[in-house]
Every structure is written in C-alpha cells, then in structure tokens.
C-alpha cells in the first residue's frame, strides 16, 4: 500500500552512485531551463514572474515522491497557463492581488478534482479528449499565446484576450505606438534563439538569452531608453499560506478547474507514456498519476503556486540528460530554491521582451501541420472536427473551444455507432470463409435464396432502425426467391432491450413471408443475451449456429424449407385461435 501511494519507495532502496550522477546532471539541466521558462509562463498566466519560480518548487518535490513516471518533468507549462489566464481573466477582477488569490484558489480546485478522479480510478475520462480535438485546440492556443506575447515584442500595452479578433484588433490599433528599439531587440532575440537551437539542441538557450538580456540592460542602460524590465523580485522561499476560499464564486471556477485538470492530465499522461516505452524497468499507473498531479497542485497552492502539469520539452531534456528516478526533479527544485534564496536580485534587469521572445519561439513548435494533412488525406470527418475545434478556440474562447470540440467528437462517435458498416457476405470459392461481396466480388460465391449479412457494431436503440432499414433494402434487392437470412453476429458484442424487441419482430415478420432468420457466430456475451432476452424462443435453437458455413450448410438441406413451412402454418393457427 505504501509503495502504491509513494512510488519513490520502489526505487529509493536500490539507489546508487551511478544513478545519482545521471539524476544530478538531468536535474540541474532541467532546473536551468525551468527558471526562465517558469517566469515566462507566469506572465502568460497573468501572474508576476516570481510565481513561475514558486510553481517550479513544491510541485516538483511532491511529484518526485508520488508520481510513477521517473522522467516526467512537472512544472508550469504554456497551455495550462493560457487556460488559467482565459478563465480568471473573464472574471474581470479589480486588482492584481485579487487575481493572484483567484489563480491560487483555482489551483487548489484543480488539484482536488484530479485527486478525486484518481481516488475513484477515473483516469479514463481523459480518453474523451480525442487527438483531432487536442491538435486543433493546441494549434489555436499556440497562436493565441504568440499573439498575446507580441505586446512585449512591440513595446505596447495590449488587453488580455482569448479571442483572436480582439487580439488582432488591439495589435493593429497599436501599430502607431510601437517602440522601434523594443521591436528590434525582440526580433534579434528570436533570431538568436532559433539560430542557437539549430546550432546545438543541447544548449540551454533560454538561460543564455536571459543572461545576455540582463547584461545588455545593465551595460547599455536600456531601461532608461524605454526597455521594460521585470523589476524587483522578492527574495526567499514562498511562505505557507492557505488559499483564500471563495465559496460564493465556486460555480464560476468549476468549469475552468475541470478543463485545466483534464487537459493537464491528458498532456502529462501522453508525455509519460511516450517516455515509458524507453524504460521497461517501471510501469506507469494512470490513476496514481492523477493522484500525484492532484497532490502537486493542492500542496503547491499552499505555497503560492499556480497550476502545473507535465512539460514535453523539459521531460525530453530530463530523459536525454540521464534521469533515472524522481531525484532529478528534487535536484531541479533545489536549484530553483537556491535562485529564490540568493539570486533574485540578478533578475531585476531582465527585459520582458526576452521572456516574450522565449514564449513565442517555444509555442511556435506546438502548431501541428502534419497531422491535419494526414487527416485530410485519410479521414475527412476527423479533419473537419480538428478544423472546427481550431476555429472555435480562436474565435469563441479557449474553454468554450475545447468543450465544444469534445462535444463534437462525441456527436461524431454517436453518428458512427448509429450508422455502422453493414456487409453482404459471400463464400470464397472452395473454402469455408465468407467475405464482403463488394471487396471480393470476383472471388466470392453468392446465393439467390440466401442473404448473408454482417453488422459491424453492437445493436442498440440508436442503430436498430438503421439495421432494419438496411436489412429490408437488401431483402428487396434479392426478390421473391429469397428463403433464408443469415446474420453473421461475430462483431455484435451487445444487444439492448430495444434492439431485442426489434429482432423478435423482424424474425416473425420474415417468417410470415416464408423467409427464415438464422444467426451465426454469436460470441458468448451475445449468446447469453439471446437466451436471457427471450429472442431464442422466437428464433429457435436450431437456427443458432457456431459458424456461418454451418448455417449455409443447414439451409442447403431440403428439410430446412419444410421446417419453415411448418412454422408459418403453426403461427397462422395460433393467430386464428
């Protein structure tokens, strides 16, 4: 039980010097990258930069002890920060203190929701976020983040917004107020970041440009020339504070909290699963991951952290740098703590344009063009779902965009299972195999007096009418010579009560017309339903077969036709009585 709650107990007893070296190098590498990223992502969330360092402290320590992934780098991420800014920004709070208090309370709610889902073992909820929805949302959010950070590159004040037309209107309306020096520095920093990344991907590029930015302001007196700087950053570790409970506004917070909680978990678990494939020495537990993220956010909110989840870029660096256990995150947190205790005065001269450039370059990589092109070639319906989510996120808002995207994906799922694939089967010559006549038209044998169909879905109230309509269309095509209908039930794993009643009526209706209905290949659960629902009493056990070939062979027996005539005659006498 203790090892399940605290997975670090699985590896701490086998910890050795070689593992320590890899974790130490990885932890300090991630910590160096996390310092500028954390400050930048705090700005996305609408928080002072110092809160990005707070978010990089306690959550890392908590996840290192409770998470099952040994390489996942937990901390502030761009997407969560933007969702938080969109949700809290819509509340139009009076001042920055109220805003910060609202964000920290939201973090507590996010953690509580994740912890509850983890305790109830409901990690499967994240499966409702389909890849087209995630891709469309992520690409749209990346564009919104980039446009929102242009204010730091242009040197103008722009209102925070999650709608693209508002952002573009503000940007075009402020073109006359652009600061040429700030714009020039912003473009130069972006070019330096891109160039250094192409030169050597292992370089801590964000930290290098932060150092260059601080040095430039100090040596060239850029603050006096209009370049905005971060300013004074409080020294010391965050103090323990209970989040201000805003029960009167919980209804406003819940939609944001649920969205961030699910999206953050989805992001984290997908990254963790990718890394797990390269590390067979441990097994990922999705429900424990939910609990670990929940505890990280809950305890983090007590130390003034905003929402955290797994970071793809830092996880990749953590893994490639040699991280083998959660100690890497502990070392990363210790480095951040050292910066908070001793080095915060050095960040006074950090230009905000540098942080804006770091954000713009980092989110540019989130825009995915390959996946939509693949969907356009192979899956037009999912491509339309992606585009719809993308456009709704850009125009309506982040929270609304992802919620509507999920609803559209569920509607698409309902449409698919309500209109499943139905195949007319024929026997491949000289074999006992039956295949779709439309796919194997030259190699299959069809029968004038028999219709063999396969229904590729469960039978339930949503598709029973579709099944009946398609069946009767095929019956009409066959004409009066049709005597037998064989339902290949191998793909049918469930039949609900509505579909059971429909099947009984079809069997009786067809029998009155001199057509016998047979079922072949039903799997165990479906056979149980055939018996428990009473369908077997109408169908007759003699018309239930293990294989389609057996049913066809029985129909070729002359006695089968006489059995039909007897049943029709018996039903007529029963109706008369």
PyMOL commands that set and color helices and strands:
alter all, ss='L'
color gray80, all
select helices_A, chain A and resi 2-5+9-12+17-44+50-54+58-66+78-89+96-119+123-128+131-148+150-154+164-173+175-177+180-199+205-220+222-225+247-276+286-301+312-320+327-349+352-364+370-378+380-395+398-418+464-478+497-512+524-532+535-539+541-543+548-555+558-576
alter helices_A, ss='H'
color red, helices_A
select strands_A, chain A and resi 74-75+309-310+422-428+434-436+444-445+450-455+484-488+516-520+544-545
alter strands_A, ss='S'
color yellow, strands_A
deselect
rebuild
show_as cartoon
